[in-house]
């Protein structure tokens, strides 16, 4: 069912992108090959037998447990919207990997794509061929999260040029960098709190008056483990790629979002237009077919099962118990 709010897939992938700004839990590295068992009498893995969907190659799916400390886990990202997924989790990685080594005011970008959009730069790649960004799990990165990374890194570099033109040599490269960084972080916060949340919640946010400087800031464990996974129900099985006139030219399947160089092929304007013209799925208890049956990093993945098992992994109480308490 499509969104009753008539909100577009820009909403879907905005929160997919932003989630890694505030949450990065540590995994133990313990791989449970039989973490998600599949009933032997299930003719198709998807119990309702979706056409063209085959059973997974094994009778069980892998699962990686979360590192546990005192009935909780460690969040390596800050709980603030501060661009962690753009600028990284620490200053060492930022300075050695993410900043432009020639122009320290700017973020590193790839300007080798000879297109009208390419002149603004795309995400750079490391020696392993992976994009160099603040942080993002392997299963989380794809063309539409890369889209938002690219937009905000471009904005950082644009702001740097604007500030230099205005203030000349009165500031150091690092001072210009930090000013551009503050600008981008402010944009992230404005988009999220003033544009995204009022739509998803159905009301504007009231002024917050309960700030307490003596508290240790952090995310609620139940929210980080269960509630924040609502975005998985918003994804569709396929996405139409539109031309500049808003006419569909091709279809990109959900399972193919991690194919290499998609953003460089389609361009940033095309990706934004395509997402903005398609309604996301309704936020409910249902998952799209390919959210339950797609391959990530060579492994067959079922996000519905992983979401449920992650709550058990972290010892989450039953939903109604949480509501009572």
C-alpha positions as CSV (number, residue, x, y, z in Angstrom):
1,X,0.0,0.0,0.0
2,X,1.3,3.4,-1.0
3,X,1.8,6.2,1.6
4,X,-1.5,7.7,2.8
5,X,0.4,10.9,3.4
6,X,1.4,10.9,-0.3
7,X,5.0,11.4,0.7
8,X,7.7,10.5,-1.8
9,X,10.7,8.2,-1.6
10,X,12.9,11.2,-0.8
11,X,11.5,10.6,2.7
12,X,12.4,6.9,2.6
13,X,16.0,7.4,1.8
14,X,16.5,10.6,3.8
15,X,15.9,8.6,7.0
16,X,18.0,5.7,5.7
17,X,20.8,8.2,5.2
18,X,20.3,10.0,8.5
19,X,20.0,6.8,10.6
20,X,23.7,6.3,10.4
21,X,24.3,9.8,11.6
22,X,23.0,8.9,15.1
23,X,23.4,5.1,15.3
24,X,26.4,2.9,14.8
25,X,26.3,-0.1,17.0
26,X,29.2,-2.5,17.4
27,X,28.8,-6.1,16.1
28,X,30.7,-8.9,17.8
29,X,31.9,-10.5,14.6
30,X,30.3,-13.7,15.7
31,X,28.5,-15.1,12.6
32,X,25.7,-17.5,13.3
33,X,25.2,-19.4,10.1
34,X,21.9,-20.7,11.3
35,X,20.7,-17.5,12.8
36,X,17.4,-17.4,10.9
37,X,16.0,-20.8,10.2
38,X,13.7,-21.3,7.2
39,X,10.9,-23.9,7.5
40,X,11.7,-26.9,5.3
41,X,8.1,-27.1,4.1
42,X,8.1,-23.5,2.8
43,X,7.8,-24.0,-1.0
44,X,9.0,-20.4,-1.5
45,X,11.0,-18.5,1.1
46,X,8.4,-15.7,1.0
47,X,5.5,-17.5,2.5
48,X,3.0,-16.0,0.1
49,X,5.0,-17.3,-2.9
50,X,6.0,-14.3,-4.9
51,X,6.5,-14.8,-8.6
52,X,10.1,-15.0,-9.8
53,X,11.4,-15.2,-6.2
54,X,13.3,-18.4,-5.4
55,X,14.3,-20.0,-2.2
56,X,17.6,-19.0,-0.6
57,X,20.6,-21.1,-1.3
58,X,20.7,-22.5,2.3
59,X,18.1,-23.6,4.8
60,X,19.1,-20.8,7.1
61,X,20.3,-17.2,7.0
62,X,23.4,-15.7,8.7
63,X,23.2,-13.4,11.6
64,X,25.8,-11.2,13.3
65,X,25.1,-10.5,17.0
66,X,25.5,-7.1,18.6
67,X,28.2,-6.4,21.1
68,X,26.6,-6.2,24.6
69,X,27.6,-4.2,27.6
70,X,25.4,-4.0,30.8
71,X,22.2,-5.0,29.0
72,X,23.0,-2.5,26.2
73,X,25.4,-1.8,23.4
74,X,27.9,0.9,22.5
75,X,26.9,3.6,20.0
76,X,30.0,4.7,18.2
77,X,28.1,7.6,16.6
78,X,27.0,10.7,18.6
79,X,23.3,10.8,19.3
80,X,23.2,14.3,17.8
81,X,22.5,15.2,14.2
82,X,26.0,16.4,13.5
83,X,27.0,14.9,10.2
84,X,28.8,11.9,11.6
85,X,28.1,9.8,8.5
86,X,29.7,12.7,6.4
87,X,32.6,13.8,8.6
88,X,33.3,10.5,10.3
89,X,33.4,9.3,13.9
90,X,36.7,10.9,14.8
91,X,39.0,13.7,13.7
92,X,41.8,11.4,12.7
93,X,39.8,9.7,10.0
94,X,38.4,13.0,8.9
95,X,41.8,14.6,8.5
96,X,43.6,11.7,6.9
97,X,40.9,10.3,4.7
98,X,38.0,12.5,4.1
99,X,39.4,16.1,3.8
100,X,40.9,17.2,0.5
101,X,44.7,16.8,1.0
102,X,45.4,19.8,-1.4
103,X,42.7,22.2,-0.2
104,X,42.1,21.6,3.5
105,X,39.0,23.8,3.6
106,X,37.2,21.2,1.4
107,X,36.1,17.6,1.5
108,X,37.7,15.1,-0.9
109,X,35.7,14.5,-4.1
110,X,36.1,12.8,-7.4
111,X,36.0,15.2,-10.4
112,X,37.0,12.7,-13.1
113,X,33.5,12.0,-14.4
114,X,33.2,14.2,-17.6
115,X,29.5,15.1,-17.5
116,X,27.5,18.3,-16.6
117,X,26.8,16.9,-13.2
118,X,30.3,15.4,-12.8
119,X,31.9,18.8,-12.6
120,X,30.4,19.2,-9.1
121,X,32.1,16.0,-8.0
122,X,31.1,12.6,-6.8
123,X,32.1,10.5,-3.8
124,X,35.8,9.5,-3.9
125,X,36.9,5.9,-3.7
126,X,39.6,4.3,-1.6
127,X,42.1,1.7,-2.8
128,X,39.6,-1.1,-2.2
129,X,37.2,0.6,-4.6
130,X,34.7,1.6,-1.9
131,X,33.4,5.1,-1.4
132,X,35.2,7.2,1.2
133,X,32.6,8.6,3.5
134,X,32.2,9.1,7.2
135,X,30.8,5.7,8.0
136,X,28.2,3.4,6.6
137,X,27.7,-0.4,7.1
138,X,28.1,-2.5,3.9
139,X,24.4,-3.4,3.9
140,X,23.4,0.2,4.3
141,X,25.1,1.9,1.5
142,X,23.5,2.2,-1.9
143,X,22.8,4.7,-4.7
144,X,20.2,6.7,-2.8
145,X,22.1,7.1,0.5
146,X,25.2,7.9,-1.7
147,X,22.9,10.6,-3.2
148,X,22.5,12.4,0.1
149,X,26.2,12.1,1.0
150,X,27.1,13.6,-2.4
151,X,24.7,16.5,-2.0
152,X,25.9,17.6,1.4
153,X,29.6,17.1,0.6
154,X,29.1,19.3,-2.5
155,X,27.3,21.8,-0.3
156,X,30.3,21.9,2.1
157,X,32.7,22.6,-0.7
158,X,30.4,25.3,-2.2
159,X,30.1,27.0,1.1
160,X,33.8,27.0,1.5
161,X,34.2,28.8,-1.9
162,X,31.5,31.3,-0.8
163,X,33.2,32.1,2.5
164,X,36.6,32.5,0.9
165,X,35.2,34.9,-1.7
166,X,33.7,36.9,1.1
167,X,36.4,36.9,3.7
168,X,39.6,36.3,1.6
169,X,42.7,35.4,3.7
170,X,41.3,36.6,7.0
171,X,40.6,32.9,8.1
172,X,42.8,29.8,7.9
173,X,41.9,26.8,5.9
174,X,40.8,24.9,9.0
175,X,38.6,27.8,10.2
176,X,36.9,27.9,6.8
177,X,36.5,24.1,7.0
178,X,34.8,24.3,10.4
179,X,32.5,27.1,9.3
180,X,31.4,25.1,6.2
181,X,31.0,22.1,8.5
182,X,28.7,24.0,10.9
183,X,26.7,25.2,7.9
184,X,26.1,21.6,6.6
185,X,25.2,20.3,10.1
186,X,22.7,23.1,10.5
187,X,21.1,22.2,7.1
188,X,20.8,18.6,8.2
189,X,19.1,19.6,11.4
190,X,16.7,22.1,9.6
191,X,15.7,19.5,7.0
192,X,15.1,16.8,9.6
193,X,13.3,18.8,12.3
194,X,11.4,21.3,10.2
195,X,10.7,19.3,7.1
196,X,10.9,15.6,7.6
197,X,9.6,15.1,11.1
198,X,6.4,17.2,10.7
199,X,5.4,15.1,7.8
200,X,6.2,11.7,9.4
201,X,4.5,12.7,12.7
202,X,1.6,14.7,11.2
203,X,2.4,17.8,13.2
204,X,5.1,20.4,13.7
205,X,7.4,20.0,16.7
206,X,6.7,22.2,19.7
207,X,9.5,24.2,21.2
208,X,11.6,21.9,23.4
209,X,11.9,23.2,27.0
210,X,13.2,20.2,28.9
211,X,16.9,20.5,28.1
212,X,19.1,19.3,31.0
213,X,22.8,19.9,30.7
214,X,23.6,17.4,33.5
215,X,22.2,14.4,31.6
216,X,24.4,12.2,29.4
217,X,23.0,12.5,25.9
218,X,22.1,9.3,24.2
219,X,19.5,7.4,22.3
220,X,16.8,5.4,23.9
221,X,17.7,1.7,23.6
222,X,14.2,0.6,22.5
223,X,14.1,3.4,19.9
224,X,17.5,2.5,18.4
225,X,16.7,-1.2,18.4
226,X,13.1,-1.4,17.3
227,X,11.3,1.9,16.6
228,X,14.0,3.4,14.3
229,X,13.6,0.4,11.9
230,X,10.3,1.7,10.7
231,X,11.9,2.9,7.5
232,X,12.3,-0.7,6.3
233,X,8.5,-0.8,5.7
234,X,8.7,2.3,3.4
235,X,10.9,0.8,0.7
236,X,9.4,-0.4,-2.6
237,X,10.5,-3.3,-4.7
238,X,11.3,-1.1,-7.7
239,X,12.1,2.5,-8.6
240,X,11.4,4.3,-11.8
241,X,14.3,6.4,-13.2
242,X,12.8,9.5,-14.7
243,X,14.1,11.8,-17.5
244,X,14.1,15.6,-17.1
245,X,10.5,15.7,-18.2
246,X,9.4,13.4,-15.4
247,X,8.9,10.5,-17.8
248,X,10.0,7.0,-16.8
249,X,13.1,5.7,-18.7
250,X,14.1,2.6,-16.8
251,X,13.4,0.7,-13.7
252,X,15.9,0.0,-10.9
253,X,15.0,-2.9,-8.6
254,X,15.6,-2.7,-4.9
255,X,18.0,-5.6,-5.0
256,X,20.2,-3.7,-7.5
257,X,20.6,-0.4,-5.5
258,X,24.2,-1.4,-4.6
259,X,25.4,-1.9,-8.1
260,X,28.5,0.3,-8.7
261,X,28.5,3.7,-10.2
262,X,24.8,4.1,-10.4
263,X,24.8,7.7,-9.2
264,X,27.5,8.6,-11.7
265,X,25.4,7.0,-14.5
266,X,22.1,8.6,-13.6
267,X,23.4,11.9,-12.1
268,X,22.3,13.7,-8.9
269,X,19.4,15.7,-10.5
270,X,18.0,12.6,-12.1
271,X,18.1,10.6,-8.8
272,X,16.4,13.4,-6.9
273,X,13.7,13.9,-9.5
274,X,13.0,10.2,-9.7
275,X,12.6,9.8,-5.9
276,X,10.5,12.9,-5.6
277,X,7.9,11.7,-8.2
278,X,7.3,8.3,-6.6
279,X,5.2,7.7,-3.4
280,X,6.8,5.6,-0.7
281,X,5.1,2.6,0.8
282,X,2.8,3.2,3.8
283,X,4.5,3.1,7.2
284,X,3.0,-0.2,8.6
285,X,3.9,-3.7,9.5
286,X,4.4,-4.9,5.9
287,X,7.6,-5.3,4.0
288,X,8.2,-5.2,0.3
289,X,9.1,-8.6,-1.2
290,X,12.8,-7.7,-1.9
291,X,13.3,-6.4,1.6
292,X,12.7,-10.0,2.6
293,X,14.7,-11.6,-0.2
294,X,17.7,-9.8,-1.5
295,X,21.5,-10.3,-1.6
296,X,23.9,-7.9,0.3
297,X,27.6,-8.5,0.1
298,X,27.0,-12.0,-1.3
299,X,24.7,-13.0,1.5
300,X,20.9,-13.6,1.1
301,X,19.2,-11.2,3.5
302,X,15.7,-10.9,5.0
303,X,15.4,-7.5,6.8
304,X,12.1,-8.5,8.4
305,X,13.7,-11.5,10.1
306,X,16.8,-9.5,11.1
307,X,14.7,-6.7,12.6
308,X,12.8,-9.2,14.8
309,X,15.8,-11.1,15.7
310,X,17.8,-7.9,16.6
311,X,15.2,-7.1,19.2
312,X,15.7,-10.6,20.8
313,X,19.4,-10.2,20.4
314,X,19.3,-7.1,22.5
315,X,16.8,-8.3,25.0
316,X,14.0,-5.9,24.1
317,X,10.7,-6.3,26.1
318,X,7.4,-7.0,24.4
319,X,5.8,-3.9,22.8
320,X,2.8,-3.7,25.1
321,X,5.1,-4.0,28.2
322,X,7.0,-1.0,26.9
323,X,3.8,1.0,26.4
324,X,2.7,0.2,30.0
325,X,6.1,1.2,31.5
